[in-house]
Amino acid sequence: MNPIIDNPFAVFAIALVAQWGAAFIGDWLRRRIRPLKKDEREDFDTVLAASLTLLALIIGFSFSMAVNRYDQRKSSEAAEANAIGTEYLRVDLLSTENAARVRQLLRQYVDQRIDFYRSKAASPNSGNDAKTVQDELWSTVVRAGAAQPNPVLALTVSGMNEVFNTQAAAQAAWLNRIPTAAWVLMILIAIFSNLLLGYRDRSSGSVALLVLPVIASIAFFLIADIDSPYLGAISVFPHNLMSTSAAMKP
């Protein structure tokens, strides 16, 4: 977990300051060091247009990556709820004593998973909090299956295994983020694009140097917000798990 990338506001602030700085450095270089000559402007405009186009493509590609990862987290939450709900029904195949114990543990387990999704401070390691309940669930189901080995009870054991598999898939989905290298590349392209923009002759003064950094920084903020399952305002809410938990109440 990267504390900067996981905070969309930090991404916005860093991107905005870096791009503004690059734009005004380019403007200073043009005015103080060497202004563009007339025969150089056409080639310079071509390079500037290419860099801005590349920046737009990188932003669009990164936004698509973030949305795909967000959808993956939503799908994982729905899969978890479905697996837990199915196993809760299959518990009827166990003996009365074992069924009551497993139902109680499943209610604790689903509440832990809801807390995982709702906590803004959650991290992939917080899934370890459910380890004790998982061990008790598995030992209870395996013990019941070993006492009466038959295909019917095998469904219950298989269902419990699916519950744990979907939880592991959800953990993996939370870890599946836009690579740091992609963020570095995107910020560098934005910085050089603003540097070129600042170096170019223009008649609108310094106002033009403020627009692109703000627009690009807003795009970076949105990408970071969607991609971050920890501090983002756009997060996966456990609607399906909460519905499953309500249906499991005695």
N, C-alpha and C positions, 0 to 999 in steps of 0.2 A: 504494500500500500504506500503510495507516494503522497505525502501530506499536501503538496502543492497541487498536483493534478486532481486530487480528491476534493479540493475546495474550488468550486467554480468562480467564486469571487476573487480568489488569489490569481487564478488564470486570467480573468478579465483585467485586473489591475496590472499584472506583469506585462501582458500583451499590449495594453494601451500605452503604458509608459515607454516600453521598448520601441513601439512603432512611432510614437510622437517624437521620441529622441532621434530615431533614424531619419524621419522626415525633415526635422529642423537641422540636423547635421548636413544632410544633402543640400538644403537650401543655403546653409552657411558656406559650404564648399563652392557652390555655384557663384555666390556673390563675392567671396573673398579670395578664392584660389584661382579658378578658371571657369568662366562662363562658356556655354556651348557656342560653337561656331555655326553659321548657317548651313554649311555643307554636312555638319554632323547631326543635325536635328532629326533628319529622316531616319537614319540608322538608330539613333537613340530612342525615337518613338517606337520603332519596331521592337527593340529590346524591352522597353517599358511595357508595351502591350503584351508581349509574350510572358513576362514575369507576372503581370496581373492575371492573365489567363491561367497560368500554372497555379497561382495562389487560389483562384476560384475553384479549380479542379480539385486541388488538395483539400480544401475546406468541404466541398461537396462529398468527396470520397470519405473523409473522416466522419462527416455527419451520418453517412450511410452506415459506416462501421458502428457508430454509437447506437443508432436506432436498432440495428440487428442484435446487438448485445442486450439492449433493453428488452426487446421482444423475447430473447432467449431467457432472460430472468423471469419474465411474466409466464412463459410456458413452463418453466421449471416449478414455479409456485403452484400452477394449476395441476401439474403432474403429481406434486407432493400431496396436495389435497385429495386428489382422486385415489392415490395409492393408500393413504391413511383411511379414507372413508370405506374403501373396499375391504381392507383388512379388518376394520371394525365390525363389518357384517360377517366376515368369515370366522370371527372369534366364536360365533354360535356353535361351530363344529367341535369346540373343545369341551372339556368337562365343566360343570358349573363353577367349581372353585377356580380353575385356571382361567375360564372365560371372564369371571369377575375381576381377577387380578390384571389380566391383559387389558381389559377395557379401562380400568383405572389408570394404568400406565400410558395407554394411548391418549387419554385425555390430558395427562401431564405433558406428554410429548408434543401434541399439537399446539398446546399453549406455549411451549418453549419455541416452537417454530414460528408462531405468530410474533412473539417478542423479538425474534431474530430479524424478521422483516420490518417490524415497526420501529426498531431502535435505530436512530440516526448515527449512533456511535458504534453500530454493529461492525464487526470485522469477520473475515472468513474463519478466524480461530474461535469465534464465539460459539460456533457449532459444537465445540468440545463440551459445552455445558450440558448437552443432551446425551453425553456418552454413558453416564450411569443409567439413565432410563433405557437407552438402547440395549445395554448389556442385560438389564433385567427383562426386557421384552424378549430378547432373543433366547435367553436361558429358559424362560418360562415356556415359550412355544416349542423349543427343541425338546425340553423335558417331557412335555405332553405328547409330542410326536413320537419320541422314543418309547414311551410307555405303551402306545397303541399305534404301531407303524402300519398305516394304510393310506391308500391314495387320497382319501377324503381329508385326513389331517395334513397330508403333504401340501394341499392347497393353502392351508393356513401358514405353514412354514414358508412356502414360496411367496405368499403375500407379504409376510414380514420382511423377507429379503428385498422385495420390490420397494417397500417403504424406505429402507435404508439406502437402496440404490438411487432413488429419486432425491433423497436428501444430499447424497454425494454429488449428484448432477447439479443441484442448486448451488452447492458450495463452489463447484467448478465454474458455473455461470457467473458468480459474483467475482471470481478471480479473472475472468476473461475480459480484459480491458484493452483499450487502444494502447498500443505499445508506446513507451516513453520516447523511443526514437522517432516515431511518427509525429509526436508533439514537437520535438526539437526541430525536425525538418519543416514543419508547418510554420513555426515561429520564425525560423531563419528566412524562409521565403518571404514572409510578411515583412520582416525587417528590411531586407534588400529591396523589396518592391517599394516600400515607403522611402528608402534612401534614394532610389532612382526618381521617384515622384517629386521629392524635394529638390533634386538637382535640376529638374526640367524647368525651362522658362515658362511663366504663366502670367496672366494679367489679373488674376483674382486675388492676389496677395497671399497671405498665410492662411486664409480660411480654408482653402482647398487641402491644406496639409492636415486639417483636423478631421475631415470627413472619413477618409479611408481607414485610419486607425480605429475610429469609433465603430464603424461598421464591421470591420474584421474582428475587433475585440468582442463585440456582441455575438458574432458567430462562434468564436472560441468559447465564450461563456456557455452558450447553448449546447455545444458539443460536450463540454466538460460536465455540464449539469446532467445531461441524459446518460453519459457514460459512467458517472459516479453513483454507485448504489449506497454510498455512505452519507454524503452531505448534500446531495443534489435535491432541489425542490421537486423535480420530476422523478419520483421513485416508485418502485413496485409496492403497491399496497396489498396485503394478504387477504383480499376479499374471499377467495375460494377457501383458504384455510379457516377463516372466521366462520364461514357458512358450515364447513365440516365440523368445527368445534361446537357450534350451536346445535347441530343435529346429533352430536354425541352426548349432549348433556342428559343425565339420567332424569 
